[in-house]
Amino acid sequence: MKNTMTSTIKNIDGMRLLHKESLTINRPIADVFYYLGHTFENADTWLYGCKRLKAYRGHEHFGMRLGKKYLRHGGGPFKIGTMIMVDEVVLFEENKRFMLKTFSSALQPYWDYQFTEIDKNTTRWEYFVYSDNSKWKDFLFQRIFFGIAIRRLIPAHLKVKKLLESDSVLIT
C-alpha cells in the first residue's frame, strides 16, 4: 500500500473538536494500525455500543483504503434502539493516520485515528473526534450524543490496548 496521504476532506482547522485522547500501546506501529484500520470490520469486538460493522456493498475487499464505506449498527442513546449509519474513509495514510466520517444529519462526526512510533515496539495512538456541522439546532444534540459516546469510547480504547498488549489478537 502507498505511504502517501490522500484525502477527500477539506481542512480540519475549521472543524470543532469534540473529543481527544491519547494512549501508548506496547506493540509495533504496523500491528496497531493493522488491528484498528485494516480489520476495522472487527470493531464490534472492542467498540462498546457497536452491534455490527461491515463493509458497505461494493466495498468488501479486505483492508482499509480511501473511499471505503462501512455500515454500522450502533446502540442508540441510553441503549434504546439501534442507529444505522454509514462511515466513509476520508483520509488514509498507511501506518500513520486514517479518518472516517459518519453520515448523520445532526452529528456528522469525523473520527481521526493518528499513530506515532515511539520506538520499534511502542506506538502512541491519538484519537480525535471533530464535527463540521455548525448548525445551532444540532449543537445541543451533538453535546448530548457525545457525552454518552465518550463514556463508551474511553473503555473501548483501553480494551484495544489490553487486547493488543496481551497478544490475544492475530496480527499478520
Number of C-alpha atoms within 10 A of each C-alpha: 7 9 10 10 13 14 16 11 13 9 9 12 9 10 16 14 15 16 15 14 12 15 15 15 21 19 21 19 23 18 19 24 24 18 21 16 22 16 14 19 21 16 20 18 16 16 19 19 20 19 16 17 21 18 21 15 9 8 15 14 9 11 15 23 22 18 16 18 23 22 18 23 19 20 17 16 16 8 9 8 11 15 15 17 14 18 25 20 23 22 20 25 20 19 19 18 19 25 23 24 21 20 15 13 9 16 20 18 25 25 21 20 21 18 23 16 18 14 12 11 13 16 22 20 22 16 19 17 21 21 21 16 16 13 9 8 9 14 15 11 13 18 13 11 15 18 14 14 16 15 11 15 19 15 14 19 19 14 16 21 18 15 15 20 14 11 10 9 13 10 13 7
